[in-house]
Amino acid sequence: MAVSLLLLLLTDTLTSAQQSTRTKSSLDNGWKFFKNFKRESCSASTFPYPKNTVQCLGLNQVSQARTQEDCINACCASSSCSIWQFNIKGGEGCWIGSGDCSNNLTSSAWQGATQSLTNITTTCESGLPCEKGFDDSGWRQLNVPHDYIIEGKFDSSLNPGTGALPRADGWYRKSLKLDPSMKGSLIWITFDGIFRAADIYINGAFVMHHEEAYTSFHVYIHNVTNGALNYGDNANELVVYSNAMSPELWCYEGGGIYRHV
């Protein structure tokens, strides 16, 4: 599948026969990346509302988390995680995700806690890499497509059918300059594939969530209100959060921006 992150520019001329001009550019190069970014000051106290003796539904398993402390750390490492649960009777281990555990089953085997009594919002929290002006100077530089799961350390205790590699989430940041001639135009970015769930931010503002790993999607940025675009020499901050903590298939799937942008 052709993979290109699109900038689509449509400009109407002042002539009687209106014409449109389309500009397409690749955004594969010049990204910065960090895996398993942990929220500052995140600990067990970040999740003050107990969720014990119930099994919360709709969470994602973290197979490499073998203790409650590991489970809390896994939740802290995910910007979208607001709840963790651990099976104290063994067998099913750690599960994390977002939500308020309103869908649940009664079970004495589970202990856990949630960050709030309502679903986590899409607002970029202070201190997270989606924040405008975030210091990414120490981050690794790379080009996409990129798979950060294959870079992990093999663990014989994990499922060999899916690669025996620990799952993780990751952040990508990119400086994006727009020509002044694009002002007032329709601009979108096309991601040909991100595994698995993705959140897109521009200049600190949340733009879109995409859940499906194997479909491309468009992100319209020309009409973002809270993160107004910059044109000319002032660059925009494009941020992608990739959550590869849960699988879709029974085989190795990877994680990150694994197709062109």
Stockholm file with secondary structure:
# STOCKHOLM 1.0

chainA/1-261         MAVSLLLLLLTDTLTSAQQSTRTKSSLDNGWKFFKNFKRESCSASTFPYPKNTVQCLGLNQVSQARTQEDCINACCASSSCSIWQFNIKGGEGCWIGSGDCSNNLTSSAWQGATQSLTNITTTCESGLPCEKGFDDSGWRQLNVPHDYIIEGKFDSSLNPGTGALPRADGWYRKSLKLDPSMKGSLIWITFDGIFRAADIYINGAFVMHHEEAYTSFHVYIHNVTNGALNYGDNANELVVYSNAMSPELWCYEGGGIYRHV
#=GR chainA/1-261 SS CCCCCCCCCCCCCSSSSCCCCCCCCCCCSCEEEEESCCCTTCSGGGCCEECCSEEESSCEEETTCCSHHHHHHHHHTCTTCCEEEEETTSSSCEEEESSCCCSEEECTTEEEEESCSSCCCSSCCTTSTTSTTCCCTTSEEECSSCCSSTTSCCCTTSCGGGTSCCCCEEEEEEEECCCGGGTTSCCEEEESCCBSEEEEEETTEEEEEECCTTSCEEEECTTCSTTCCCCTTSCEEEEEEEECSSCSSSSCCCCBCCSCC
#=GC SS_cons         CCCCCCCCCCCCCSSSSCCCCCCCCCCCSCEEEEESCCCTTCSGGGCCEECCSEEESSCEEETTCCSHHHHHHHHHTCTTCCEEEEETTSSSCEEEESSCCCSEEECTTEEEEESCSSCCCSSCCTTSTTSTTCCCTTSEEECSSCCSSTTSCCCTTSCGGGTSCCCCEEEEEEEECCCGGGTTSCCEEEESCCBSEEEEEETTEEEEEECCTTSCEEEECTTCSTTCCCCTTSCEEEEEEEECSSCSSSSCCCCBCCSCC
//
